[in-house]
Amino acid sequence: MKFEREAKLVVEPGFRMPDLSSPGVGLRGEPESTERFVSTYHDTEDLRLVRWGAVLRYRAAEGWTVKLPQAVDGPVVVRQEHTFEGNPARAPAGAVDLTRGIARGGTVGPVVRLQTVRHRTRIARGAGNRSVAQVVDDEVSVLEGRRIVDRFREVEVELDEGVEGSVMIPILALLTDAGASVDQPLPKVVRALDARAAAPPDVVVPQVGLGSSVSEVARWVLAVSTERLIAHDAAVRVGDDPEGVHQARVAARRLRSGLLTLRPMLDRSWCDALRAELGWFGDELGRVRDVDVLGQRLRDHALLLPDDDASSVARVLDRLWVRREAARTELLSAMREPRYVALLDSLVEAAQHPRVLEESADVPAIDVVAGVMEAPWARLHASCRRLDARSTDVELHEARIRAKRVRYAAEALVPVFGKPAKRFARRAGTLQQVFGDHQDAVMAIAWLREQAGGATPRVAFTAGRLAGIEATARDEARRAWPAAWADLRRKRWRFWS
């Protein structure tokens, strides 16, 4: 995998490539040989991949390539690029797997073939003539069989890996001074296909505000987290960054919480069935995420131990790694089941057409806010009122879950109520975090105690020292939550009453 950072420019047929040397910043343009190649792009019939900003492509010299959107910063787009070997007749399983979250149950096949004549210029810098970027001038022909049905031309500037983004600025300036114009960073396949390729993806987050109806807010709640879940599907599968699992788990949790918050206004059987499936997938994500959280805590706390304990810490973490790999294997297996694809399809449909009860659909959301917030608030209030210095770990964990539900309920109403709901949600998040720190410490102590059994004396001793650090963190969280609760319960933050 690599990250591609590129900008695209539109040029007229008579555009002439300027000298791409920029002495003021020490850049030199060095023209290279011309390349010719044919690219076959694959997608679903309704072009789901390109509408989400993804690309699945085959080129004879490169094999199969999957490009996944990451970020757009002005004219520069950042994408993950994954390559796979395979024959042109059928996309390899690994490439299909990375696009499954977007394609879901759609059949993927060839949608367009492009012939490109590429004139490449290497941009180098410094006495060592180090390559920092590539500028390509592409003459593109759209093919139907052997017939050319359309042509276009574009210029791309792609930074080499590890090069700072500021290198792009003087290169773009030289090109625009020569008559090129910075374009929206669209893949070639979008320009080659009809208007359907430029259409929005099948999950669009609607605009909502103070006057929005219950139906509009429901669409927003479901679309925001469905988009987040689908956008992180590939990152979960790749597994290089724990943040992928974290973001997918947050999305699943917020979807469940949002459905629970809106349940009185939804078709209950539909709502409960969708929440049950989200609970199943959330548990699969949770088993990996919990290990990631534990591992990060232990690595951070191990820094407090003497260097002599390093080998014992490594043995403890090795055991944790085995547990994570087992949980990740189960997660990936679940994501390749028809059940997961069906869940994504259901979520996309829900984001488009939530099943809001007819009598609630057109009611202004502001009229139902009290009903939405009072129930989760009352449950949290009851939990915290029962807590004291003798409360069990389980009771504090229950309060954490209820604080999280209150926070998510408030976040669902931020588009309607703005800053007051955001301020409340932020304080609910602080309380949730304190309870979460307590629960994470409790779980870490239990795991370390388990690892100490049957371990060598040195490893058991190190596990005990780590458990001692976790016990201190647990006790600090127990002392901290009352202040966070006292702040949250102040009447001024209750935007719904």
ChimeraX attribute file (.defattr): number of C-alpha atoms within 10 A of each C-alpha:
attribute: neighborCount
match mode: 1-to-1
recipient: residues
	/A:1	12
	/A:2	11
	/A:3	18
	/A:4	19
	/A:5	23
	/A:6	22
	/A:7	24
	/A:8	25
	/A:9	22
	/A:10	18
	/A:11	22
	/A:12	12
	/A:13	10
	/A:14	7
	/A:15	13
	/A:16	13
	/A:17	18
	/A:18	13
	/A:19	14
	/A:20	21
	/A:21	18
	/A:22	16
	/A:23	9
	/A:24	7
	/A:25	11
	/A:26	11
	/A:27	22
	/A:28	21
	/A:29	20
	/A:30	16
	/A:31	16
	/A:32	11
	/A:33	8
	/A:34	13
	/A:35	11
	/A:36	11
	/A:37	13
	/A:38	18
	/A:39	20
	/A:40	20
	/A:41	22
	/A:42	23
	/A:43	23
	/A:44	18
	/A:45	14
	/A:46	17
	/A:47	23
	/A:48	24
	/A:49	24
	/A:50	29
	/A:51	19
	/A:52	22
	/A:53	21
	/A:54	22
	/A:55	24
	/A:56	26
	/A:57	24
	/A:58	26
	/A:59	15
	/A:60	14
	/A:61	9
	/A:62	13
	/A:63	17
	/A:64	25
	/A:65	19
	/A:66	21
	/A:67	26
	/A:68	25
	/A:69	17
	/A:70	16
	/A:71	12
	/A:72	15
	/A:73	10
	/A:74	11
	/A:75	14
	/A:76	22
	/A:77	19
	/A:78	19
	/A:79	21
	/A:80	18
	/A:81	16
	/A:82	18
	/A:83	18
	/A:84	17
	/A:85	15
	/A:86	16
	/A:87	13
	/A:88	14
	/A:89	9
	/A:90	14
	/A:91	23
	/A:92	15
	/A:93	10
	/A:94	17
	/A:95	20
	/A:96	15
	/A:97	18
	/A:98	21
	/A:99	24
	/A:100	22
	/A:101	23
	/A:102	26
	/A:103	24
	/A:104	20
	/A:105	14
	/A:106	15
	/A:107	11
	/A:108	23
	/A:109	16
	/A:110	17
	/A:111	15
	/A:112	19
	/A:113	22
	/A:114	20
	/A:115	18
	/A:116	20
	/A:117	17
	/A:118	19
	/A:119	18
	/A:120	19
	/A:121	22
	/A:122	19
	/A:123	26
	/A:124	19
	/A:125	19
	/A:126	12
	/A:127	7
	/A:128	7
	/A:129	11
	/A:130	13
	/A:131	19
	/A:132	21
	/A:133	24
	/A:134	19
	/A:135	27
	/A:136	22
	/A:137	21
	/A:138	21
	/A:139	17
	/A:140	21
	/A:141	20
	/A:142	24
	/A:143	18
	/A:144	12
	/A:145	9
	/A:146	8
	/A:147	9
	/A:148	14
	/A:149	11
	/A:150	13
	/A:151	15
	/A:152	17
	/A:153	18
	/A:154	20
	/A:155	24
	/A:156	19
	/A:157	23
	/A:158	22
	/A:159	24
	/A:160	17
	/A:161	13
	/A:162	8
	/A:163	13
	/A:164	10
	/A:165	12
	/A:166	9
	/A:167	16
	/A:168	19
	/A:169	9
	/A:170	16
	/A:171	19
	/A:172	22
	/A:173	14
	/A:174	17
	/A:175	23
	/A:176	16
	/A:177	10
	/A:178	15
	/A:179	17
	/A:180	21
	/A:181	18
	/A:182	19
	/A:183	16
	/A:184	15
	/A:185	19
	/A:186	16
	/A:187	14
	/A:188	19
	/A:189	23
	/A:190	19
	/A:191	14
	/A:192	20
	/A:193	16
	/A:194	10
	/A:195	9
	/A:196	14
	/A:197	21
	/A:198	17
	/A:199	14
	/A:200	13
	/A:201	18
	/A:202	18
	/A:203	20
	/A:204	16
	/A:205	17
	/A:206	14
	/A:207	12
	/A:208	16
	/A:209	16
	/A:210	14
	/A:211	14
	/A:212	17
	/A:213	21
	/A:214	24
	/A:215	23
	/A:216	22
	/A:217	24
	/A:218	27
	/A:219	24
	/A:220	23
	/A:221	26
	/A:222	27
	/A:223	25
	/A:224	19
	/A:225	24
	/A:226	25
	/A:227	22
	/A:228	16
	/A:229	24
	/A:230	23
	/A:231	20
	/A:232	20
	/A:233	21
	/A:234	20
	/A:235	20
	/A:236	24
	/A:237	20
	/A:238	16
	/A:239	13
	/A:240	10
	/A:241	10
	/A:242	15
	/A:243	15
	/A:244	20
	/A:245	25
	/A:246	20
	/A:247	21
	/A:248	27
	/A:249	24
	/A:250	17
	/A:251	23
	/A:252	25
	/A:253	23
	/A:254	25
	/A:255	26
	/A:256	24
	/A:257	21
	/A:258	23
	/A:259	24
	/A:260	20
	/A:261	23
	/A:262	22
	/A:263	18
	/A:264	15
	/A:265	22
	/A:266	23
	/A:267	15
	/A:268	17
	/A:269	10
	/A:270	15
	/A:271	21
	/A:272	16
	/A:273	11
	/A:274	18
	/A:275	21
	/A:276	12
	/A:277	19
	/A:278	23
	/A:279	17
	/A:280	14
	/A:281	21
	/A:282	21
	/A:283	16
	/A:284	20
	/A:285	25
	/A:286	21
	/A:287	17
	/A:288	23
	/A:289	24
	/A:290	15
	/A:291	19
	/A:292	19
	/A:293	14
	/A:294	18
	/A:295	19
	/A:296	12
	/A:297	16
	/A:298	23
	/A:299	14
	/A:300	11
	/A:301	15
	/A:302	20
	/A:303	12
	/A:304	11
	/A:305	15
	/A:306	8
	/A:307	10
	/A:308	9
	/A:309	17
	/A:310	14
	/A:311	13
	/A:312	18
	/A:313	22
	/A:314	14
	/A:315	15
	/A:316	21
	/A:317	17
	/A:318	13
	/A:319	11
	/A:320	18
	/A:321	15
	/A:322	11
	/A:323	14
	/A:324	19
	/A:325	13
	/A:326	12
	/A:327	20
	/A:328	22
	/A:329	12
	/A:330	15
	/A:331	22
	/A:332	16
	/A:333	12
	/A:334	17
	/A:335	20
	/A:336	13
	/A:337	10
	/A:338	12
	/A:339	13
	/A:340	19
	/A:341	20
	/A:342	14
	/A:343	16
	/A:344	23
	/A:345	17
	/A:346	15
	/A:347	24
	/A:348	20
	/A:349	16
	/A:350	20
	/A:351	25
	/A:352	19
	/A:353	14
	/A:354	25
	/A:355	19
	/A:356	23
	/A:357	16
	/A:358	12
	/A:359	8
	/A:360	16
	/A:361	19
	/A:362	14
	/A:363	16
	/A:364	18
	/A:365	24
	/A:366	17
	/A:367	13
	/A:368	16
	/A:369	19
	/A:370	14
	/A:371	13
	/A:372	23
	/A:373	21
	/A:374	15
	/A:375	13
	/A:376	22
	/A:377	19
	/A:378	12
	/A:379	16
	/A:380	21
	/A:381	16
	/A:382	13
	/A:383	17
	/A:384	20
	/A:385	11
	/A:386	11
	/A:387	14
	/A:388	12
	/A:389	7
	/A:390	6
	/A:391	11
	/A:392	11
	/A:393	15
	/A:394	11
	/A:395	14
	/A:396	23
	/A:397	18
	/A:398	16
	/A:399	25
	/A:400	26
	/A:401	15
	/A:402	23
	/A:403	30
	/A:404	25
	/A:405	27
	/A:406	28
	/A:407	27
	/A:408	23
	/A:409	26
	/A:410	29
	/A:411	22
	/A:412	27
	/A:413	28
	/A:414	20
	/A:415	19
	/A:416	21
	/A:417	20
	/A:418	14
	/A:419	12
	/A:420	16
	/A:421	22
	/A:422	20
	/A:423	18
	/A:424	24
	/A:425	26
	/A:426	15
	/A:427	19
	/A:428	25
	/A:429	22
	/A:430	20
	/A:431	25
	/A:432	25
	/A:433	18
	/A:434	23
	/A:435	27
	/A:436	22
	/A:437	18
	/A:438	27
	/A:439	20
	/A:440	20
	/A:441	24
	/A:442	20
	/A:443	16
	/A:444	23
	/A:445	21
	/A:446	12
	/A:447	15
	/A:448	21
	/A:449	15
	/A:450	13
	/A:451	17
	/A:452	18
	/A:453	12
	/A:454	9
	/A:455	14
	/A:456	11
	/A:457	12
	/A:458	14
	/A:459	21
	/A:460	21
	/A:461	15
	/A:462	24
	/A:463	27
	/A:464	17
	/A:465	18
	/A:466	23
	/A:467	22
	/A:468	14
	/A:469	17
	/A:470	24
	/A:471	17
	/A:472	13
	/A:473	17
	/A:474	25
	/A:475	13
	/A:476	14
	/A:477	19
	/A:478	19
	/A:479	12
	/A:480	15
	/A:481	19
	/A:482	16
	/A:483	10
	/A:484	18
	/A:485	21
	/A:486	11
	/A:487	16
	/A:488	21
	/A:489	15
	/A:490	10
	/A:491	9
	/A:492	11
	/A:493	17
	/A:494	19
	/A:495	18
	/A:496	18
	/A:497	10
